[in-house]
Each structure stands twice: as structure tokens, then as C-alpha cells.
Amino acid sequence: MKKILSVVAAAVIALSFASCKGGKNTPEAEKFAIAITDITSTGATITITPADTTAYYYWSVVASELLQKYTADSIALLLMQQEVEEYQSTFESLVEEGYIVKGKDAYTYSTLDPDTGYLAIAFNVDKDLKVTSEAVTKEFKTAEFVVTGHETLSSNNAEFIDYIDAAGLFQVILEDDTKGLALYLAFFADGLEGEFTQDDLFALYSGFALGNKEYSIVSLAVKNVLSADGTQLTVTGKMAASNGIEYDLKLVATADSYAEAAPARKIAPRKLFYRRAIR
């Protein structure tokens, strides 16, 4: 998925930009036309049309409140700084991943927060990831989230992978291929036993898939209990997903074949269905 720069992340990496004044850019001739359509409570379609279809450019979505502290050009510099310093990105890797493009481009976000302001931003870059144009921006706001239905999401035969890194970030993946469901949860914790809520989730690395449809988690309140040998997980509670459905969760998962090579806590995480995101 496209990456989103949050206020928290910006504050961490933006010390060198502390003197930048807030406000929008107002270039005389904008290099990009930005259209925002199909806005929902958790998503929107962003279409970028550049004036120069032969030039490379980078575009993304950031928290709109960043404009209270930084100019659009400063935000562009922050984005490139984070790409280089945090993700060790190169021009070639960003082209391959679709973050740097030429010509008209569009992307439909599905994991935005409800009732929240965002800012689409686009700017030209060179092969050294230097910003080479004024940044063009357009603000939008997602709709309020409304629950449209209630269902039970249950499985007594799910599989799970439990991974924890050095920073204490748990990544729990529960899957039931026969029912076509997958629940991806990522959160900071001391362990998996206990309760956690939406506030604990690392939101853009958490999600839910049912069949061939993928949804973000809007709210969550669950209880997790590991068995004594650390290979079974019981998940009960409630979850509201971006499809508008509130689910009663009743999932029992056992470690899958990955656990044969190592204890559950030592298993390398599978690739999550959400692309890495700037948070």
C-alpha cells in the first residue's frame, strides 16, 4: 500500500526542520493535478496527473495537521529523509515499488482512519532522491465510520504465527484457509496473554481479509490467551472492520507448519498483506 507519514513519525525525524513555518504552497503553475474521489470512512482514491509526463515524481498521503508545522516543501523533504534514513530506499527501489512514477498514477487507500484529515502530496525527484520541484498538495477528510451490520467470525481450526522482534512488536497472523479468513494483528506488548484494544494496535500492519477482500480494522477489543506450550492462541472479543461490519470474534488457532522449525515466538513473520507504511 502507499505510505502515510504520521505526525508522530514526522516529529521524530524532523528535528532539522524545526524552523520551517507552516502553510501551503501556492505555485503559480502547479506541476500536478490531484483528484480525490470515492472517499469513505477508511479510504479514498487518489489520482495524480503531472504536467510533465516524462519526469519522475514521488507522491503519498500524510496527516493534514502537518501543515500546521511545516510547509508542503518541508514535508516533501521529510518524506525523502525518512525513505533514505529509515528505509534505506534508493531511487531504483522506489520506482520498482511504485512510489516514484512517471505519467498519470492512481491508488485506492483502504486503511485510513475515519473522520480524519489527510493531505495528498506530489513532487519531482531526481535519481539521488533530491526534491527538484515545489510540492503540490490537496487536503481531504474521511467520513465518519458507521456500523452497518453485525456478524460472528469464528474458527476452531485456524493457524497462527507469533513473532516478536527486539523492540517488543508482536505480529500475530491467524488464518483459516477453508473459510478464507485471515486476521493480522501487530502490537507492542510484553506478551500475548491478556487483553488489548485498538489503541495498542500498530494499525497499518494490522488488518483483516475475508475471501479475496481486504479490510482495515477500525476498532478492536480482544482477549488473547496462550496455551502452556506457546503454540495455541484463543481470540475472543469484538472487531469493527472497514466493510462496516462489527464482528464477534471466536477464534482458536494452533501453530502451523512453520512451528516445526522453531518455537512459535521465534518464527520469522510472513509478509503481511499491507505494504510497509510510514507511521
C-alpha positions as CSV (number, residue, x, y, z in Angstrom):
1,M,0.0,0.0,0.0
2,K,1.0,3.6,-0.3
3,K,2.8,5.0,2.6
4,I,1.5,7.5,5.2
5,L,3.6,9.9,7.2
6,S,2.1,10.4,10.6
7,V,2.6,13.4,13.0
8,V,4.4,11.2,15.4
9,A,6.9,9.9,12.9
10,A,7.4,13.4,11.5
11,A,8.3,14.7,14.9
12,V,10.9,12.0,15.4
13,I,12.7,12.6,12.1
14,A,12.1,16.3,11.6
15,L,14.4,17.9,14.1
16,S,16.4,19.6,11.4
17,F,13.2,21.2,10.1
18,A,12.1,22.8,13.4
19,S,12.4,26.3,12.0
20,C,10.1,25.6,9.0
21,K,6.9,27.6,9.0
22,G,3.6,26.1,8.4
23,G,1.4,26.7,5.4
24,K,0.6,25.5,1.9
25,N,2.5,26.1,-1.3
26,T,0.8,28.3,-3.9
27,P,2.9,27.8,-7.0
28,E,1.9,30.0,-10.0
29,A,1.7,26.9,-12.3
30,E,1.1,23.7,-10.5
31,K,3.1,20.8,-11.8
32,F,0.5,18.2,-10.7
33,A,-3.3,18.0,-10.7
34,I,-4.6,15.9,-7.7
35,A,-8.1,14.4,-7.8
36,I,-9.6,12.7,-4.7
37,T,-12.6,10.6,-5.2
38,D,-14.6,7.7,-3.7
39,I,-14.0,9.0,-0.1
40,T,-15.2,6.6,2.6
41,S,-14.6,6.3,6.3
42,T,-11.4,4.3,5.7
43,G,-10.4,5.1,2.2
44,A,-10.2,7.2,-0.9
45,T,-8.9,7.1,-4.4
46,I,-6.1,9.5,-5.2
47,T,-5.3,10.3,-8.9
48,I,-2.2,12.3,-9.8
49,T,-1.8,13.8,-13.3
50,P,1.5,15.5,-13.8
51,A,2.0,18.4,-16.3
52,D,5.3,16.7,-17.4
53,T,4.6,13.1,-18.2
54,T,8.3,12.3,-18.8
55,A,9.5,13.4,-15.4
56,Y,9.8,11.2,-12.3
57,Y,7.8,12.1,-9.2
58,Y,7.0,10.8,-5.7
59,W,3.6,11.1,-4.2
60,S,2.0,9.9,-0.9
61,V,-0.6,10.8,1.7
62,V,0.3,12.4,5.0
63,A,-1.6,13.7,8.0
64,S,-3.1,17.1,7.1
65,E,-2.2,18.6,10.5
66,L,1.5,18.5,9.4
67,L,0.7,21.7,7.6
68,Q,0.3,23.4,10.9
69,K,4.0,23.0,11.5
70,Y,5.6,22.6,8.1
71,T,5.3,23.9,4.6
72,A,4.5,21.4,1.8
73,D,8.1,21.6,0.6
74,S,9.4,20.8,4.1
75,I,7.1,17.8,4.2
76,A,8.5,16.6,0.9
77,L,12.0,16.8,2.3
78,L,10.8,14.9,5.4
79,L,9.4,12.1,3.2
80,M,12.7,11.7,1.3
81,Q,14.7,11.9,4.5
82,Q,12.7,9.1,6.0
83,E,13.0,7.0,2.9
84,V,16.8,7.3,3.0
85,E,17.4,7.1,6.7
86,E,14.7,4.8,8.0
87,Y,14.0,2.5,5.0
88,Q,17.4,2.8,3.1
89,S,15.4,3.3,0.0
90,T,17.0,4.0,-3.3
91,F,15.6,5.6,-6.5
92,E,15.6,2.2,-8.1
93,S,13.8,0.5,-5.3
94,L,11.1,3.2,-5.1
95,V,10.5,3.0,-8.8
96,E,10.2,-0.7,-8.5
97,E,7.7,-0.4,-5.6
98,G,5.6,2.2,-7.4
99,Y,6.3,5.1,-5.1
100,I,8.2,7.0,-7.7
101,V,6.4,7.1,-11.1
102,K,6.0,8.8,-14.4
103,G,2.8,9.8,-16.0
104,K,-0.7,9.6,-14.6
105,D,-1.0,7.4,-11.5
106,A,-3.7,6.4,-9.1
107,Y,-4.1,4.4,-5.9
108,T,-7.1,3.5,-3.7
109,Y,-6.3,3.6,0.0
110,S,-8.3,1.3,2.3
111,T,-6.7,1.7,5.7
112,L,-7.2,5.4,6.6
113,D,-8.7,6.4,9.9
114,P,-12.3,7.6,10.0
115,D,-13.2,11.2,10.4
116,T,-9.6,12.3,9.9
117,G,-7.9,14.9,7.7
118,Y,-5.3,13.9,5.2
119,L,-3.1,15.6,2.6
120,A,-2.1,14.2,-0.8
121,I,1.3,15.4,-1.8
122,A,3.3,15.1,-5.1
123,F,6.7,16.5,-6.1
124,N,9.5,15.7,-8.6
125,V,12.7,13.9,-7.5
126,D,16.0,13.1,-9.1
127,K,18.0,9.8,-9.0
128,D,19.7,10.9,-5.8
129,L,16.2,11.3,-4.1
130,K,16.6,15.1,-4.0
131,V,13.4,17.1,-4.3
132,T,13.5,19.1,-7.6
133,S,10.2,20.9,-7.6
134,E,7.7,22.6,-5.4
135,A,5.3,20.2,-3.7
136,V,1.7,20.3,-4.7
137,T,-0.9,19.3,-2.1
138,K,-4.6,18.7,-1.7
139,E,-6.5,18.1,1.5
140,F,-9.4,15.8,2.2
141,K,-11.2,14.2,5.1
142,T,-12.5,10.7,5.6
143,A,-16.1,10.2,6.6
144,E,-17.4,9.1,10.0
145,F,-17.5,5.3,10.5
146,V,-21.0,3.8,10.7
147,V,-21.6,0.2,11.6
148,T,-24.0,-1.4,9.1
149,G,-24.2,-4.9,10.4
150,H,-23.2,-7.5,13.0
151,E,-21.7,-11.0,12.3
152,T,-19.7,-13.7,14.1
153,L,-16.3,-14.5,12.9
154,S,-15.4,-17.9,14.2
155,S,-12.9,-20.7,13.6
156,N,-11.8,-23.7,15.8
157,N,-9.1,-24.7,13.3
158,A,-7.1,-21.5,12.5
159,E,-3.4,-21.4,12.2
160,F,-1.2,-18.8,13.7
161,I,2.3,-17.4,13.6
162,D,3.6,-15.4,16.6
163,Y,6.7,-13.3,16.1
164,I,8.3,-10.7,18.4
165,D,11.2,-8.5,17.5
166,A,13.8,-6.9,19.7
167,A,11.6,-3.9,20.2
168,G,8.7,-5.9,21.5
169,L,6.5,-5.7,18.5
170,F,4.3,-8.8,18.3
171,Q,3.0,-9.8,14.9
172,V,0.2,-12.4,15.1
173,I,-1.3,-13.9,12.0
174,L,-4.3,-16.2,12.2
175,E,-5.6,-17.9,9.1
176,D,-8.3,-20.4,8.2
177,D,-7.9,-21.3,4.5
178,T,-11.1,-23.3,4.4
179,K,-13.1,-20.3,5.5
180,G,-11.0,-17.8,3.5
181,L,-10.3,-15.6,6.5
182,A,-7.1,-14.1,7.9
183,L,-6.6,-11.8,10.8
184,Y,-3.3,-9.8,11.0
185,L,-2.5,-8.1,14.3
186,A,0.6,-6.2,15.2
187,F,1.1,-4.5,18.6
188,F,3.7,-3.7,21.2
189,A,3.4,-5.8,24.4
190,D,5.3,-7.8,27.0
191,G,3.4,-11.0,25.9
192,L,0.4,-12.4,24.2
193,E,-1.5,-13.3,27.3
194,G,-4.1,-10.7,28.3
195,E,-6.2,-8.1,26.6
196,F,-5.6,-5.3,24.1
197,T,-7.6,-2.8,22.2
198,Q,-7.4,-0.6,19.1
199,D,-5.1,1.8,20.9
200,D,-2.5,-1.0,21.2
201,L,-2.5,-1.9,17.5
202,F,0.2,-0.9,15.0
203,A,-2.7,0.0,12.7
204,L,-1.2,-0.1,9.2
205,Y,0.4,-3.5,9.8
206,S,-2.9,-4.9,11.2
207,G,-5.8,-5.9,9.0
208,F,-8.4,-8.5,8.1
209,A,-9.1,-10.5,5.0
210,L,-12.2,-12.5,4.1
211,G,-12.2,-14.3,0.8
212,N,-10.4,-12.1,-1.7
213,K,-11.4,-8.9,0.1
214,E,-9.1,-7.0,2.4
215,Y,-10.2,-4.6,5.1
216,S,-8.7,-2.4,7.8
217,I,-9.6,-2.7,11.5
218,V,-11.5,0.3,12.7
219,S,-11.9,-0.8,16.3
220,L,-10.8,-3.8,18.3
221,A,-11.2,-5.2,21.8
222,V,-9.9,-8.8,22.3
223,K,-8.6,-11.2,24.8
224,N,-5.6,-13.5,24.0
225,V,-4.6,-16.5,26.0
226,L,-1.6,-18.7,25.0
227,S,-1.6,-22.3,26.0
228,A,1.2,-23.6,28.2
229,D,3.4,-24.7,25.4
230,G,3.0,-21.4,23.5
231,T,1.5,-22.9,20.4
232,Q,-2.2,-22.2,20.8
233,L,-4.0,-18.9,20.8
234,T,-7.6,-18.1,21.7
235,V,-9.0,-14.8,20.5
236,T,-12.4,-13.6,21.7
237,G,-13.8,-10.1,21.6
238,K,-15.2,-7.6,19.1
239,M,-13.8,-6.1,15.9
240,A,-15.2,-3.5,13.6
241,A,-13.8,-3.6,10.1
242,S,-13.8,-1.1,7.2
243,N,-16.5,-3.1,5.4
244,G,-18.9,-1.6,8.0
245,I,-19.4,-4.9,9.9
246,E,-18.9,-5.4,13.6
247,Y,-17.7,-8.9,14.3
248,D,-17.9,-11.1,17.4
249,L,-14.5,-12.9,17.4
250,K,-14.3,-16.5,18.4
251,L,-11.0,-17.9,17.0
252,V,-8.9,-20.8,18.2
253,A,-5.6,-21.1,16.4
254,T,-2.7,-23.6,16.6
255,A,0.8,-23.1,15.2
256,D,1.2,-24.0,11.6
257,S,4.0,-25.9,9.9
258,Y,6.4,-23.0,10.5
259,A,6.4,-24.0,14.1
260,E,8.2,-27.3,13.3
261,A,11.4,-25.5,12.8
262,A,11.3,-23.3,15.9
263,P,9.1,-22.3,18.8
264,A,6.3,-20.0,17.9
265,R,7.9,-16.9,19.3
266,K,11.0,-17.4,17.2
267,I,9.3,-17.8,13.8
268,A,10.1,-15.2,11.2
269,P,7.0,-13.2,10.2
270,R,5.2,-13.8,7.0
271,K,4.9,-10.9,4.6
272,L,1.8,-9.0,5.7
273,F,-0.7,-8.1,3.0
274,Y,-0.3,-4.5,3.7
275,R,2.8,-2.8,2.3
276,R,5.1,-1.1,4.8
277,A,3.9,2.2,5.8
278,I,5.4,5.4,7.3
279,R,3.8,5.9,10.7
